[in-house]
Amino acid sequence: MTTEATRTSTPYALRHAEVLDTRRITPGTVRVTLGGPDLVDLPHAAPDGYLKLFFPRLRGEVPTLPEVPADGDIGRWYRTYLAMPDAERPPMRTYTLRRRRDHPGGVEIDVDLVLHGDGPGSTWARDAAAGDRVAFTGPYGLYGPRAEHDSVLLVGDETAVPAMGAIVESLPTGTRAEVVAAVSSGAEVTSFTTAGEVGVSWVHGGPTLLEVVTQTDLPGERPYVWLAGEAGTVRELRRHLVRERGVDRKDIQFCGYWRRGKSEDQAAAEAMAASGATGEDD
Ligand SMILES: Cc1cc2nc3c(=O)[nH]c(=O)nc-3n(C[C@H](O)[C@H](O)[C@H](O)COP(=O)(O)OP(=O)(O)OC[C@H]3O[C@@H](n4cnc5c(N)ncnc54)[C@H](O)[C@@H]3O)c2cc1C
């Protein structure tokens, strides 16, 4: 278990959490509310802040993870985690911290998990119930518009809807933003509350995300662009925006949230093997 000695107010601390509540917010997405004493000093991150969630191998159990070293070196801890036998290692998957609620007695967070197959994340989410246990590190955020940006363009698929929702809800009053979100059906469409001036296009059952983006006006002269979703689609979107729409690469934050046909472990292992061997690909 996490101890006071290792649980510091840093995204790199390993925290244990209990499921307080679960509900289907759409037919294909489960919202899980997590809480517990380890969340008391949870740091704040950028609105797209994500967690590395560790699921127990047996439902209801606490994930069996190595002790964090007394010096809190999470890098060393992670290598020990990776060295665990496959049959014993609790699976880890990445999910956005959709919303947090700070109460006098502690912190609760919501995580929205898309159901899409039989990977450990989806499988856990499908049957998640109050009292279940997970562990996590994070949040780590990437979203970071700068003063020179006059607007925001957010493009992503269902897995990016939690992050896009959190970003839209964080926009300062009057900020111009355009959201293009691909979902599997009209039943997956949700709504966002915002102080910004935000247009949202939901894409389903017709043209692709890329096709819709090619027809979408940029929301300003110099937008900050945030792209997330299936890795191949994100690459195409980025290429289109750089080559055909004249967006500066430096103005684009992009992240492949998943890769078709690859589990998160396989995709991460391949990315690590390829790192250093490839350059910019746009
Ligand atoms: C920074 C970041 C934030 C993320 N935030 C969220 C979030 O808030 N909510 C969320 O649901 N996901 C989010 N994701 C994506 C999520 O981590 C992946 O979808 C992950 O693969 C799910 O794990 P799994 O165990 O269900 O499937 P895995 O075991 O990883 O994969 C099993 C199979 O399912 C396929 N697959 C994975 N995701 C999808 C999908 N969405 N649709 C269709 N097939 C898929 C894989 O290609 C593979 O073939 C985020 C990812 C990142 C990197």
PDBQT file of the ligand as one rigid body, heavy atoms in Angstrom, charges set to zero:
ROOT
HETATM    1  C1  LIG A 301      -3.505  10.602 -22.585  1.00  0.00    +0.000 C 
HETATM    2  C2  LIG A 301      -4.642   9.586 -22.847  1.00  0.00    +0.000 A 
HETATM    3  C3  LIG A 301      -5.906   9.828 -22.331  1.00  0.00    +0.000 A 
HETATM    4  C4  LIG A 301      -6.937   8.916 -22.570  1.00  0.00    +0.000 A 
HETATM    5  N1  LIG A 301      -8.184   9.162 -22.039  1.00  0.00    +0.000 NA
HETATM    6  C5  LIG A 301      -9.167   8.262 -22.223  1.00  0.00    +0.000 A 
HETATM    7  C6  LIG A 301     -10.454   8.447 -21.606  1.00  0.00    +0.000 A 
HETATM    8  O1  LIG A 301     -10.692   9.402 -20.866  1.00  0.00    +0.000 OA
HETATM    9  N2  LIG A 301     -11.420   7.515 -21.839  1.00  0.00    +0.000 N 
HETATM   10  C7  LIG A 301     -11.185   6.414 -22.634  1.00  0.00    +0.000 A 
HETATM   11  O2  LIG A 301     -12.086   5.597 -22.807  1.00  0.00    +0.000 OA
HETATM   12  N3  LIG A 301      -9.985   6.208 -23.216  1.00  0.00    +0.000 NA
HETATM   13  C8  LIG A 301      -8.977   7.092 -23.016  1.00  0.00    +0.000 A 
HETATM   14  N4  LIG A 301      -7.759   6.878 -23.584  1.00  0.00    +0.000 N 
HETATM   15  C9  LIG A 301      -7.613   5.731 -24.503  1.00  0.00    +0.000 C 
HETATM   16  C10 LIG A 301      -7.405   4.407 -23.765  1.00  0.00    +0.000 C 
HETATM   17  O3  LIG A 301      -6.206   4.477 -22.991  1.00  0.00    +0.000 OA
HETATM   18  C11 LIG A 301      -7.276   3.284 -24.808  1.00  0.00    +0.000 C 
HETATM   19  O4  LIG A 301      -8.476   3.165 -25.545  1.00  0.00    +0.000 OA
HETATM   20  C12 LIG A 301      -6.891   1.949 -24.197  1.00  0.00    +0.000 C 
HETATM   21  O5  LIG A 301      -6.401   1.135 -25.234  1.00  0.00    +0.000 OA
HETATM   22  C13 LIG A 301      -8.066   1.244 -23.524  1.00  0.00    +0.000 C 
HETATM   23  O6  LIG A 301      -7.589   0.051 -22.933  1.00  0.00    +0.000 OA
HETATM   24  P1  LIG A 301      -8.313  -1.355 -23.105  1.00  0.00    +0.000 P 
HETATM   25  O7  LIG A 301      -7.727  -2.225 -22.043  1.00  0.00    +0.000 OA
HETATM   26  O8  LIG A 301      -9.781  -1.179 -23.117  1.00  0.00    +0.000 OA
HETATM   27  O9  LIG A 301      -7.861  -1.856 -24.534  1.00  0.00    +0.000 OA
HETATM   28  P2  LIG A 301      -6.410  -2.418 -24.971  1.00  0.00    +0.000 P 
HETATM   29  O10 LIG A 301      -6.114  -3.696 -24.266  1.00  0.00    +0.000 OA
HETATM   30  O11 LIG A 301      -5.402  -1.332 -24.832  1.00  0.00    +0.000 OA
HETATM   31  O12 LIG A 301      -6.668  -2.709 -26.515  1.00  0.00    +0.000 OA
HETATM   32  C14 LIG A 301      -7.430  -3.850 -26.927  1.00  0.00    +0.000 C 
HETATM   33  C15 LIG A 301      -7.890  -3.632 -28.367  1.00  0.00    +0.000 C 
HETATM   34  O13 LIG A 301      -8.863  -2.591 -28.389  1.00  0.00    +0.000 OA
HETATM   35  C16 LIG A 301      -8.506  -1.629 -29.375  1.00  0.00    +0.000 C 
HETATM   36  N5  LIG A 301      -8.960  -0.315 -28.896  1.00  0.00    +0.000 N 
HETATM   37  C17 LIG A 301      -8.423   0.447 -27.903  1.00  0.00    +0.000 A 
HETATM   38  N6  LIG A 301      -9.143   1.570 -27.725  1.00  0.00    +0.000 NA
HETATM   39  C18 LIG A 301     -10.163   1.512 -28.638  1.00  0.00    +0.000 A 
HETATM   40  C19 LIG A 301     -11.246   2.363 -28.952  1.00  0.00    +0.000 A 
HETATM   41  N7  LIG A 301     -11.459   3.497 -28.277  1.00  0.00    +0.000 N 
HETATM   42  N8  LIG A 301     -12.108   1.995 -29.934  1.00  0.00    +0.000 NA
HETATM   43  C20 LIG A 301     -11.936   0.830 -30.610  1.00  0.00    +0.000 A 
HETATM   44  N9  LIG A 301     -10.923  -0.036 -30.343  1.00  0.00    +0.000 NA
HETATM   45  C21 LIG A 301     -10.047   0.311 -29.373  1.00  0.00    +0.000 A 
HETATM   46  C22 LIG A 301      -6.988  -1.738 -29.523  1.00  0.00    +0.000 C 
HETATM   47  O14 LIG A 301      -6.572  -1.304 -30.797  1.00  0.00    +0.000 OA
HETATM   48  C23 LIG A 301      -6.764  -3.232 -29.318  1.00  0.00    +0.000 C 
HETATM   49  O15 LIG A 301      -6.959  -3.920 -30.541  1.00  0.00    +0.000 OA
HETATM   50  C24 LIG A 301      -6.704   7.759 -23.343  1.00  0.00    +0.000 A 
HETATM   51  C25 LIG A 301      -5.411   7.511 -23.831  1.00  0.00    +0.000 A 
HETATM   52  C26 LIG A 301      -4.388   8.416 -23.590  1.00  0.00    +0.000 A 
HETATM   53  C27 LIG A 301      -3.000   8.119 -24.125  1.00  0.00    +0.000 C 
ENDROOT
TORSDOF 0
